[in-house]
């Protein structure tokens, strides 16, 4: 079997970097798709040195650019087997103060980006009879969160998207799942006011923030060749913050 090729949107971010590292260490060729982030690039290259990891600039809100990125990956590396949608932003503010631009930005990146990349990647996966799509949602898409009507709507929307697409491509060897991280050691969580974050951590049964590697491990599990009977599922990795069955 040839080496599996994986693309990770938001690949230079906190969770994205851990996902790139984990997939590459598991023997995948990995392409990190992200906005040009010169301040982050050197560190990313150091962290991934010696691994088969590549960086491709991409704005996931640009539908045409997503198509070009998928075509460029397939021309340079081969068929795209694994797509991880990890590009995500927050614009936390209560609804009463939320500007349309703050709503639009979060919906366009977090949910629109998933559509844009899946739309271009899924055709080839279905034609080849193999694909693994993993969408990074959030515990806050399951519970809602104060100040996050935009983010919670986008992240909950990813679950509906995941289940619907899973049904459409199940017979084609393509699985579509989501992972719902809880609060992790990332810049996004570090940006929450200290007092608010401390209160949240108090509510986590495990009693700490998650490590990005712990999310990456769940992603790699769902992206594995052997995970073909898991589709339309959501895997919570939240330290027990939200339990359901
Ligand atoms: N539940 C209920 N009430 C709350 C509350 C909460 N969680 N948080 C704040 N309030 C109350 C406050 O006590 C305050 O009440 P009073 O007016 O009576 O004093 C009122 O709501 C206003 O609170 P703030 O002063 O905090 O409001 P603000 O406008 O200054 O800030 C906010 C609002 C920006 C949303 C701020 O509360 C915040 O940053 N919250 C954190 C949101 C959060 O958890 N984001 C997650 C980011 S990480 C992530 O998203 C990753 C992931 O997937 C898990």
py3Dmol code that shows the C-alpha trace and the ligand (Angstrom):
import py3Dmol

protein = """\
ATOM      1  CA  UNK A   1       0.000   0.000   0.000  1.00  0.00           C
ATOM      2  CA  UNK A   2       1.330   3.421  -0.862  1.00  0.00           C
ATOM      3  CA  UNK A   3       1.911   5.975   1.833  1.00  0.00           C
ATOM      4  CA  UNK A   4      -1.288   7.735   2.909  1.00  0.00           C
ATOM      5  CA  UNK A   5      -1.458  11.463   2.211  1.00  0.00           C
ATOM      6  CA  UNK A   6      -3.116  13.688   4.814  1.00  0.00           C
ATOM      7  CA  UNK A   7      -4.104  17.362   4.687  1.00  0.00           C
ATOM      8  CA  UNK A   8      -4.734  19.268   7.910  1.00  0.00           C
ATOM      9  CA  UNK A   9      -6.437  22.651   7.749  1.00  0.00           C
ATOM     10  CA  UNK A  10      -5.363  24.999  10.514  1.00  0.00           C
ATOM     11  CA  UNK A  11      -2.227  22.870  10.433  1.00  0.00           C
ATOM     12  CA  UNK A  12       0.003  25.522  11.999  1.00  0.00           C
ATOM     13  CA  UNK A  13      -2.345  26.053  14.942  1.00  0.00           C
ATOM     14  CA  UNK A  14      -2.261  24.559  18.424  1.00  0.00           C
ATOM     15  CA  UNK A  15      -4.264  21.435  17.731  1.00  0.00           C
ATOM     16  CA  UNK A  16      -3.342  21.395  14.024  1.00  0.00           C
ATOM     17  CA  UNK A  17       0.378  21.167  14.715  1.00  0.00           C
ATOM     18  CA  UNK A  18      -0.103  18.255  17.116  1.00  0.00           C
ATOM     19  CA  UNK A  19      -2.279  16.501  14.536  1.00  0.00           C
ATOM     20  CA  UNK A  20       0.342  17.012  11.801  1.00  0.00           C
ATOM     21  CA  UNK A  21       3.054  15.609  14.073  1.00  0.00           C
ATOM     22  CA  UNK A  22       1.032  12.594  15.115  1.00  0.00           C
ATOM     23  CA  UNK A  23      -0.022  11.666  11.579  1.00  0.00           C
ATOM     24  CA  UNK A  24       3.506  12.124  10.245  1.00  0.00           C
ATOM     25  CA  UNK A  25       4.983   9.965  13.027  1.00  0.00           C
ATOM     26  CA  UNK A  26       2.428   7.313  12.058  1.00  0.00           C
ATOM     27  CA  UNK A  27       3.970   7.289   8.585  1.00  0.00           C
ATOM     28  CA  UNK A  28       1.719   9.666   6.673  1.00  0.00           C
ATOM     29  CA  UNK A  29       2.756  12.385   4.279  1.00  0.00           C
ATOM     30  CA  UNK A  30       1.213  15.500   5.819  1.00  0.00           C
ATOM     31  CA  UNK A  31       0.346  18.833   4.264  1.00  0.00           C
ATOM     32  CA  UNK A  32      -0.427  21.599   6.746  1.00  0.00           C
ATOM     33  CA  UNK A  33      -2.887  24.053   5.205  1.00  0.00           C
ATOM     34  CA  UNK A  34      -3.066  27.412   6.897  1.00  0.00           C
ATOM     35  CA  UNK A  35      -3.029  31.143   6.352  1.00  0.00           C
ATOM     36  CA  UNK A  36       0.494  32.424   5.821  1.00  0.00           C
ATOM     37  CA  UNK A  37       1.713  32.798   9.419  1.00  0.00           C
ATOM     38  CA  UNK A  38       5.335  33.940   9.197  1.00  0.00           C
ATOM     39  CA  UNK A  39       5.545  34.318  12.983  1.00  0.00           C
ATOM     40  CA  UNK A  40       4.689  30.637  13.421  1.00  0.00           C
ATOM     41  CA  UNK A  41       6.455  29.071  10.437  1.00  0.00           C
ATOM     42  CA  UNK A  42      10.002  28.746  11.811  1.00  0.00           C
ATOM     43  CA  UNK A  43       8.832  27.053  14.987  1.00  0.00           C
ATOM     44  CA  UNK A  44       6.581  24.731  12.984  1.00  0.00           C
ATOM     45  CA  UNK A  45       9.466  23.735  10.710  1.00  0.00           C
ATOM     46  CA  UNK A  46      11.660  23.046  13.740  1.00  0.00           C
ATOM     47  CA  UNK A  47       8.949  20.956  15.398  1.00  0.00           C
ATOM     48  CA  UNK A  48       8.351  18.898  12.255  1.00  0.00           C
ATOM     49  CA  UNK A  49      12.002  18.635  11.160  1.00  0.00           C
ATOM     50  CA  UNK A  50      12.857  15.219   9.757  1.00  0.00           C
ATOM     51  CA  UNK A  51       9.221  14.307   9.197  1.00  0.00           C
ATOM     52  CA  UNK A  52       7.344  14.189   5.898  1.00  0.00           C
ATOM     53  CA  UNK A  53       5.435  17.397   6.613  1.00  0.00           C
ATOM     54  CA  UNK A  54       4.825  20.181   4.105  1.00  0.00           C
ATOM     55  CA  UNK A  55       3.214  23.591   4.421  1.00  0.00           C
ATOM     56  CA  UNK A  56       0.801  25.040   1.883  1.00  0.00           C
ATOM     57  CA  UNK A  57      -0.761  28.479   2.363  1.00  0.00           C
ATOM     58  CA  UNK A  58      -4.554  28.425   2.208  1.00  0.00           C
ATOM     59  CA  UNK A  59      -7.474  30.564   3.301  1.00  0.00           C
ATOM     60  CA  UNK A  60     -10.200  27.976   3.921  1.00  0.00           C
ATOM     61  CA  UNK A  61     -12.910  30.578   3.329  1.00  0.00           C
ATOM     62  CA  UNK A  62     -11.859  30.774  -0.336  1.00  0.00           C
ATOM     63  CA  UNK A  63     -13.773  28.042  -2.175  1.00  0.00           C
ATOM     64  CA  UNK A  64     -11.718  28.202  -5.375  1.00  0.00           C
ATOM     65  CA  UNK A  65      -8.431  28.242  -3.456  1.00  0.00           C
ATOM     66  CA  UNK A  66      -9.497  25.092  -1.601  1.00  0.00           C
ATOM     67  CA  UNK A  67     -10.000  23.362  -4.936  1.00  0.00           C
ATOM     68  CA  UNK A  68      -6.588  24.527  -6.118  1.00  0.00           C
ATOM     69  CA  UNK A  69      -4.997  23.279  -2.885  1.00  0.00           C
ATOM     70  CA  UNK A  70      -6.492  19.792  -3.279  1.00  0.00           C
ATOM     71  CA  UNK A  71      -5.337  19.660  -6.901  1.00  0.00           C
ATOM     72  CA  UNK A  72      -1.855  20.899  -5.970  1.00  0.00           C
ATOM     73  CA  UNK A  73      -1.524  18.294  -3.205  1.00  0.00           C
ATOM     74  CA  UNK A  74      -2.580  15.517  -5.552  1.00  0.00           C
ATOM     75  CA  UNK A  75      -0.194  16.713  -8.281  1.00  0.00           C
ATOM     76  CA  UNK A  76       2.770  16.966  -5.914  1.00  0.00           C
ATOM     77  CA  UNK A  77       2.210  14.054  -3.532  1.00  0.00           C
ATOM     78  CA  UNK A  78      -0.547  11.763  -4.822  1.00  0.00           C
ATOM     79  CA  UNK A  79      -4.134  10.997  -3.918  1.00  0.00           C
ATOM     80  CA  UNK A  80      -5.478  12.779  -0.858  1.00  0.00           C
ATOM     81  CA  UNK A  81      -6.580  10.034   1.554  1.00  0.00           C
ATOM     82  CA  UNK A  82      -7.104  11.889   4.827  1.00  0.00           C
ATOM     83  CA  UNK A  83      -8.584  15.326   5.426  1.00  0.00           C
ATOM     84  CA  UNK A  84      -8.609  16.837   8.897  1.00  0.00           C
ATOM     85  CA  UNK A  85     -10.589  20.072   9.221  1.00  0.00           C
ATOM     86  CA  UNK A  86      -8.975  21.814  12.182  1.00  0.00           C
ATOM     87  CA  UNK A  87      -9.102  25.447  11.032  1.00  0.00           C
ATOM     88  CA  UNK A  88     -11.023  27.381  13.631  1.00  0.00           C
ATOM     89  CA  UNK A  89     -11.276  30.850  15.145  1.00  0.00           C
ATOM     90  CA  UNK A  90     -13.148  32.472  18.017  1.00  0.00           C
ATOM     91  CA  UNK A  91     -14.751  35.895  18.227  1.00  0.00           C
ATOM     92  CA  UNK A  92     -16.167  35.537  21.731  1.00  0.00           C
ATOM     93  CA  UNK A  93     -18.733  38.155  22.678  1.00  0.00           C
ATOM     94  CA  UNK A  94     -22.279  37.955  23.998  1.00  0.00           C
ATOM     95  CA  UNK A  95     -24.972  37.977  21.331  1.00  0.00           C
ATOM     96  CA  UNK A  96     -26.269  41.338  22.480  1.00  0.00           C
ATOM     97  CA  UNK A  97     -22.950  42.915  21.495  1.00  0.00           C
ATOM     98  CA  UNK A  98     -22.095  40.685  18.522  1.00  0.00           C
ATOM     99  CA  UNK A  99     -21.512  42.405  15.190  1.00  0.00           C
ATOM    100  CA  UNK A 100     -22.523  40.639  11.979  1.00  0.00           C
ATOM    101  CA  UNK A 101     -18.825  40.530  11.029  1.00  0.00           C
ATOM    102  CA  UNK A 102     -18.068  38.493  14.166  1.00  0.00           C
ATOM    103  CA  UNK A 103     -20.835  36.050  13.344  1.00  0.00           C
ATOM    104  CA  UNK A 104     -19.799  35.787   9.694  1.00  0.00           C
ATOM    105  CA  UNK A 105     -16.087  35.321  10.376  1.00  0.00           C
ATOM    106  CA  UNK A 106     -16.626  32.387  12.714  1.00  0.00           C
ATOM    107  CA  UNK A 107     -19.223  30.697  10.508  1.00  0.00           C
ATOM    108  CA  UNK A 108     -17.155  31.204   7.354  1.00  0.00           C
ATOM    109  CA  UNK A 109     -13.930  29.756   8.779  1.00  0.00           C
ATOM    110  CA  UNK A 110     -15.212  27.090  11.148  1.00  0.00           C
ATOM    111  CA  UNK A 111     -18.107  25.729   9.109  1.00  0.00           C
ATOM    112  CA  UNK A 112     -17.686  27.195   5.622  1.00  0.00           C
ATOM    113  CA  UNK A 113     -14.089  25.971   5.570  1.00  0.00           C
ATOM    114  CA  UNK A 114     -15.278  22.423   6.190  1.00  0.00           C
ATOM    115  CA  UNK A 115     -17.663  22.628   3.244  1.00  0.00           C
ATOM    116  CA  UNK A 116     -15.030  24.190   0.981  1.00  0.00           C
ATOM    117  CA  UNK A 117     -12.389  21.533   1.596  1.00  0.00           C
ATOM    118  CA  UNK A 118     -14.706  18.522   1.769  1.00  0.00           C
ATOM    119  CA  UNK A 119     -16.464  19.592  -1.423  1.00  0.00           C
ATOM    120  CA  UNK A 120     -13.203  19.401  -3.332  1.00  0.00           C
ATOM    121  CA  UNK A 121     -11.628  16.420  -1.555  1.00  0.00           C
ATOM    122  CA  UNK A 122     -14.508  13.996  -1.358  1.00  0.00           C
ATOM    123  CA  UNK A 123     -14.965  13.358  -5.071  1.00  0.00           C
ATOM    124  CA  UNK A 124     -11.519  11.820  -5.496  1.00  0.00           C
ATOM    125  CA  UNK A 125     -11.824   9.853  -2.260  1.00  0.00           C
ATOM    126  CA  UNK A 126     -15.138   8.354  -3.370  1.00  0.00           C
ATOM    127  CA  UNK A 127     -13.798   7.550  -6.838  1.00  0.00           C
ATOM    128  CA  UNK A 128     -10.782   5.761  -5.342  1.00  0.00           C
ATOM    129  CA  UNK A 129     -12.866   3.945  -2.726  1.00  0.00           C
ATOM    130  CA  UNK A 130     -10.971   5.241   0.289  1.00  0.00           C
ATOM    131  CA  UNK A 131     -11.077   8.354   2.433  1.00  0.00           C
ATOM    132  CA  UNK A 132     -10.965   9.514   6.029  1.00  0.00           C
ATOM    133  CA  UNK A 133     -12.433  12.897   6.955  1.00  0.00           C
ATOM    134  CA  UNK A 134     -12.151  14.101  10.545  1.00  0.00           C
ATOM    135  CA  UNK A 135     -13.781  17.387  11.555  1.00  0.00           C
ATOM    136  CA  UNK A 136     -12.536  19.097  14.696  1.00  0.00           C
ATOM    137  CA  UNK A 137     -15.611  20.353  16.495  1.00  0.00           C
ATOM    138  CA  UNK A 138     -15.750  21.314  20.188  1.00  0.00           C
ATOM    139  CA  UNK A 139     -17.393  20.468  23.476  1.00  0.00           C
ATOM    140  CA  UNK A 140     -18.936  23.924  23.150  1.00  0.00           C
ATOM    141  CA  UNK A 141     -20.795  22.751  20.053  1.00  0.00           C
ATOM    142  CA  UNK A 142     -22.487  20.186  22.286  1.00  0.00           C
ATOM    143  CA  UNK A 143     -23.175  22.331  25.358  1.00  0.00           C
ATOM    144  CA  UNK A 144     -23.137  25.918  24.112  1.00  0.00           C
ATOM    145  CA  UNK A 145     -20.920  28.414  25.915  1.00  0.00           C
ATOM    146  CA  UNK A 146     -21.503  31.904  27.279  1.00  0.00           C
ATOM    147  CA  UNK A 147     -20.182  34.386  24.698  1.00  0.00           C
ATOM    148  CA  UNK A 148     -20.033  31.856  21.875  1.00  0.00           C
ATOM    149  CA  UNK A 149     -23.312  31.825  19.969  1.00  0.00           C
ATOM    150  CA  UNK A 150     -21.276  32.071  16.753  1.00  0.00           C
ATOM    151  CA  UNK A 151     -18.718  29.409  17.676  1.00  0.00           C
ATOM    152  CA  UNK A 152     -21.241  27.005  19.223  1.00  0.00           C
ATOM    153  CA  UNK A 153     -23.487  27.305  16.159  1.00  0.00           C
ATOM    154  CA  UNK A 154     -20.595  26.559  13.811  1.00  0.00           C
ATOM    155  CA  UNK A 155     -19.306  23.666  15.898  1.00  0.00           C
ATOM    156  CA  UNK A 156     -22.777  22.140  16.322  1.00  0.00           C
ATOM    157  CA  UNK A 157     -23.278  22.602  12.588  1.00  0.00           C
ATOM    158  CA  UNK A 158     -20.179  20.515  11.970  1.00  0.00           C
ATOM    159  CA  UNK A 159     -21.897  17.557  13.638  1.00  0.00           C
ATOM    160  CA  UNK A 160     -24.884  17.755  11.295  1.00  0.00           C
ATOM    161  CA  UNK A 161     -22.562  18.141   8.330  1.00  0.00           C
ATOM    162  CA  UNK A 162     -20.487  15.164   9.483  1.00  0.00           C
ATOM    163  CA  UNK A 163     -23.470  12.847   9.835  1.00  0.00           C
ATOM    164  CA  UNK A 164     -25.028  13.901   6.530  1.00  0.00           C
ATOM    165  CA  UNK A 165     -21.834  13.516   4.508  1.00  0.00           C
ATOM    166  CA  UNK A 166     -21.072  10.226   6.284  1.00  0.00           C
ATOM    167  CA  UNK A 167     -24.317   8.828   4.896  1.00  0.00           C
ATOM    168  CA  UNK A 168     -23.583  10.093   1.390  1.00  0.00           C
ATOM    169  CA  UNK A 169     -20.181   8.428   1.077  1.00  0.00           C
ATOM    170  CA  UNK A 170     -20.455   5.407   3.386  1.00  0.00           C
ATOM    171  CA  UNK A 171     -20.692   2.975   0.475  1.00  0.00           C
ATOM    172  CA  UNK A 172     -17.607   4.484  -1.135  1.00  0.00           C
ATOM    173  CA  UNK A 173     -15.089   3.578   1.545  1.00  0.00           C
ATOM    174  CA  UNK A 174     -15.028   7.124   2.909  1.00  0.00           C
ATOM    175  CA  UNK A 175     -15.680   7.716   6.609  1.00  0.00           C
ATOM    176  CA  UNK A 176     -16.601  11.098   8.069  1.00  0.00           C
ATOM    177  CA  UNK A 177     -16.347  11.674  11.805  1.00  0.00           C
ATOM    178  CA  UNK A 178     -15.865  14.471  14.260  1.00  0.00           C
ATOM    179  CA  UNK A 179     -13.697  14.892  17.324  1.00  0.00           C
ATOM    180  CA  UNK A 180     -14.951  17.278  19.998  1.00  0.00           C
ATOM    181  CA  UNK A 181     -12.076  18.565  22.097  1.00  0.00           C
ATOM    182  CA  UNK A 182     -12.611  20.131  25.455  1.00  0.00           C
ATOM    183  CA  UNK A 183     -10.405  22.952  26.768  1.00  0.00           C
ATOM    184  CA  UNK A 184      -6.793  22.313  25.769  1.00  0.00           C
ATOM    185  CA  UNK A 185      -3.385  23.914  26.145  1.00  0.00           C
ATOM    186  CA  UNK A 186      -3.652  26.135  23.060  1.00  0.00           C
ATOM    187  CA  UNK A 187      -3.365  29.835  22.310  1.00  0.00           C
ATOM    188  CA  UNK A 188      -7.141  29.935  21.813  1.00  0.00           C
ATOM    189  CA  UNK A 189      -7.763  28.805  25.373  1.00  0.00           C
ATOM    190  CA  UNK A 190      -4.883  30.905  26.732  1.00  0.00           C
ATOM    191  CA  UNK A 191      -6.713  33.956  25.351  1.00  0.00           C
ATOM    192  CA  UNK A 192      -9.692  33.426  27.682  1.00  0.00           C
ATOM    193  CA  UNK A 193      -9.544  35.795  30.668  1.00  0.00           C
ATOM    194  CA  UNK A 194      -7.622  34.045  33.485  1.00  0.00           C
ATOM    195  CA  UNK A 195     -10.486  34.089  35.977  1.00  0.00           C
ATOM    196  CA  UNK A 196     -12.934  32.650  33.432  1.00  0.00           C
ATOM    197  CA  UNK A 197     -10.480  29.914  32.426  1.00  0.00           C
ATOM    198  CA  UNK A 198      -9.798  28.976  36.052  1.00  0.00           C
ATOM    199  CA  UNK A 199     -13.540  28.508  36.649  1.00  0.00           C
ATOM    200  CA  UNK A 200     -13.827  26.304  33.566  1.00  0.00           C
ATOM    201  CA  UNK A 201     -10.895  24.092  34.598  1.00  0.00           C
ATOM    202  CA  UNK A 202     -12.524  23.645  38.027  1.00  0.00           C
ATOM    203  CA  UNK A 203     -15.473  22.038  36.235  1.00  0.00           C
ATOM    204  CA  UNK A 204     -13.356  19.532  34.290  1.00  0.00           C
ATOM    205  CA  UNK A 205     -13.549  16.170  36.095  1.00  0.00           C
ATOM    206  CA  UNK A 206      -9.981  15.288  35.046  1.00  0.00           C
ATOM    207  CA  UNK A 207      -8.944  18.592  36.626  1.00  0.00           C
ATOM    208  CA  UNK A 208      -6.709  20.011  33.940  1.00  0.00           C
ATOM    209  CA  UNK A 209      -6.565  21.281  30.378  1.00  0.00           C
ATOM    210  CA  UNK A 210      -6.145  18.707  27.634  1.00  0.00           C
ATOM    211  CA  UNK A 211      -2.864  18.348  25.806  1.00  0.00           C
ATOM    212  CA  UNK A 212      -3.000  18.841  22.021  1.00  0.00           C
ATOM    213  CA  UNK A 213      -1.383  15.397  21.602  1.00  0.00           C
ATOM    214  CA  UNK A 214      -4.401  13.887  23.315  1.00  0.00           C
ATOM    215  CA  UNK A 215      -6.640  15.312  20.610  1.00  0.00           C
ATOM    216  CA  UNK A 216      -4.228  14.256  17.866  1.00  0.00           C
ATOM    217  CA  UNK A 217      -4.320  10.680  19.114  1.00  0.00           C
ATOM    218  CA  UNK A 218      -8.111  10.570  18.724  1.00  0.00           C
ATOM    219  CA  UNK A 219      -7.849  12.039  15.222  1.00  0.00           C
ATOM    220  CA  UNK A 220      -5.230   9.476  14.198  1.00  0.00           C
ATOM    221  CA  UNK A 221      -7.448   6.683  15.516  1.00  0.00           C
ATOM    222  CA  UNK A 222     -10.357   7.782  13.303  1.00  0.00           C
ATOM    223  CA  UNK A 223      -8.045   8.397  10.328  1.00  0.00           C
ATOM    224  CA  UNK A 224      -6.604   4.911  10.444  1.00  0.00           C
ATOM    225  CA  UNK A 225      -7.218   2.405   7.656  1.00  0.00           C
ATOM    226  CA  UNK A 226      -8.670   0.058  10.290  1.00  0.00           C
ATOM    227  CA  UNK A 227     -11.375   2.544  11.360  1.00  0.00           C
ATOM    228  CA  UNK A 228     -13.604   1.799   8.361  1.00  0.00           C
ATOM    229  CA  UNK A 229     -16.650   0.806  10.415  1.00  0.00           C
ATOM    230  CA  UNK A 230     -16.751   4.051  12.395  1.00  0.00           C
ATOM    231  CA  UNK A 231     -18.586   6.748  10.502  1.00  0.00           C
ATOM    232  CA  UNK A 232     -20.900   9.635  11.361  1.00  0.00           C
ATOM    233  CA  UNK A 233     -19.586   9.430  14.912  1.00  0.00           C
ATOM    234  CA  UNK A 234     -18.397  12.070  17.321  1.00  0.00           C
ATOM    235  CA  UNK A 235     -15.502  11.301  19.639  1.00  0.00           C
ATOM    236  CA  UNK A 236     -15.449  13.617  22.680  1.00  0.00           C
ATOM    237  CA  UNK A 237     -12.007  14.250  24.199  1.00  0.00           C
ATOM    238  CA  UNK A 238     -12.867  16.679  26.968  1.00  0.00           C
ATOM    239  CA  UNK A 239     -11.611  15.363  30.300  1.00  0.00           C
ATOM    240  CA  UNK A 240     -15.205  14.534  31.254  1.00  0.00           C
ATOM    241  CA  UNK A 241     -16.434  18.138  30.953  1.00  0.00           C
ATOM    242  CA  UNK A 242     -19.493  16.924  29.063  1.00  0.00           C
ATOM    243  CA  UNK A 243     -20.583  13.320  29.354  1.00  0.00           C
ATOM    244  CA  UNK A 244     -23.314  11.814  27.215  1.00  0.00           C
ATOM    245  CA  UNK A 245     -24.146   8.526  25.549  1.00  0.00           C
TER     246      UNK A 245
END
"""
ligand_1 = """\
54
LIG
N -22.284 31.965 32.638
C -23.164 32.841 33.141
N -22.888 34.129 33.311
C -21.690 34.559 32.974
C -20.713 33.707 32.443
C -21.047 32.361 32.284
N -20.186 31.474 31.797
N -19.612 34.403 32.191
C -19.880 35.680 32.547
N -21.127 35.756 33.026
C -21.800 36.945 33.538
C -20.841 37.773 34.360
O -20.858 37.304 35.683
C -21.389 39.164 34.204
O -22.490 39.331 35.058
P -22.839 40.783 35.639
O -23.097 41.662 34.468
O -24.044 40.524 36.465
O -21.621 41.206 36.407
C -21.918 39.185 32.775
O -22.164 37.791 32.443
C -20.958 39.758 31.802
O -19.743 38.994 31.902
P -18.377 39.514 31.346
O -17.975 40.753 32.089
O -17.387 38.392 31.291
O -18.801 39.948 29.897
P -17.854 40.499 28.817
O -18.732 41.073 27.769
O -16.766 41.333 29.374
O -17.140 39.177 28.279
C -16.942 37.134 27.179
C -17.902 38.169 27.726
C -15.984 37.780 26.170
C -17.756 36.101 26.463
C -16.129 36.536 28.336
O -17.031 36.104 29.323
C -15.302 35.338 27.885
O -14.271 35.494 27.266
N -15.758 34.136 28.191
C -15.065 32.903 27.811
C -15.830 32.223 26.710
C -15.174 30.900 26.440
O -15.163 29.983 27.243
N -14.640 30.744 25.235
C -13.970 29.533 24.881
C -12.782 29.879 24.037
S -11.726 28.468 23.811
C -12.542 27.543 22.742
O -13.552 27.894 22.195
C -11.922 26.185 22.467
C -12.917 25.135 22.632
O -13.456 24.664 21.653
C -13.210 24.597 23.976
"""
view = py3Dmol.view(width=600, height=400)
view.addModel(protein, "pdb")
view.setStyle({"model": 0}, {"cartoon": {"style": "trace"}})
view.addModel(ligand_1, "xyz")
view.setStyle({"model": 1}, {"stick": {}})
view.zoomTo()
view.show()
